[in-house]
Amino acid sequence: MALTATMYRFEVDLSDVDRGVYEQFEVRAAQHPSESEEFFVTRVLAYVLEYTESLQFGRGISTTEDATIWQKSGDGRIELWIEVGAPAADRLHRIAKQTERLAIYSHREPNFVRSLWRGQTVHRAEQIEVYFVPQEIVSWLVEKLERKTVLSVSRNDGTVYLTIGSDMREWSVVSERVATA
């Protein structure tokens, strides 16, 4: 018998001073049976931190021609493509040719992820944004994960404040670029 995805619902209160986005919204996300909890919470966090009304999850981890998360324009152009984890250099090379903006949110160890791209050809590597979510933030989110989670997210001057219930964590979001040298 095949395993089925587990549905989660996040009620999000977002106050992103850095981007000028102040919204309350709901995120419904399915965790695929083969998807780790760490990947899943990083995927949801990336969605929240990049939130716009037209942002969408891709069709799933088994659909490699889709982004993990993306935003398309009215005429079908891909405006934003978000990858999660440690995407291979050849995948980034191909994606960077299809989208206006490419961002990566990774829960993986930064030196390991960087080593995947070293010495590789990646189109517009200097424009690809990489955000490493600290392991302590990922572990905390996994620990707090429930089928229905109320999440408050504030970002101001590059610092993200995450609150679930009365428990709060913060981290400084630093954008790196894909380095292939």
URWOHU-V383179 format. One line per field, one symbol per residue. ss: DSSP state (a for helix, b for strand, c for the rest). phi: phi as a letter, one per 20 degrees, with the letter a starting at -180 (. if undefined). burial: # if it has 9 or more other ideal C-beta (glycine too) atoms within 8 Angstrom, else .. A space follows every 10 residues. Layout:
# URWOHU-V383179
ss->???
phi->???
burial->???
This chain:
# URWOHU-V383179
ss->cccccbbbbb bbbbbbcccc bbbbbbbbbb bcccccaaaa aaaaaaaaac ccccbbbccc ccccccccbb bbcccccbbb bbbbccccaa aaaaaaccbb bbbbbbccca aaaaaaaccc ccccaaacbb bbccaaaaaa aaaacccbbb bbbbbbccbb bbbbccbbbb bbccbbbccc c
phi->.ffdfdeccd edddcdffdm dcbdbdddcd efgeefffff ffffffgffd gbfefcfffq fedfeeffbb cdefenfeeb cddcocffff ffgffffdcf ccccdceefg fffgffdfmd ecglgfdeec ceeggfffff fffefcfcce cdcccblndd ddccmddccc beeceddfdd e
burial->......#### #######... ......#.## ##..#..### ########## #...#..#.. .....##### ##.....### #####.#.#. ######..#. ########.. .###.###.# .##.#.#### ###...#### ##.##...## #####...## ####....#. #.#..##### .
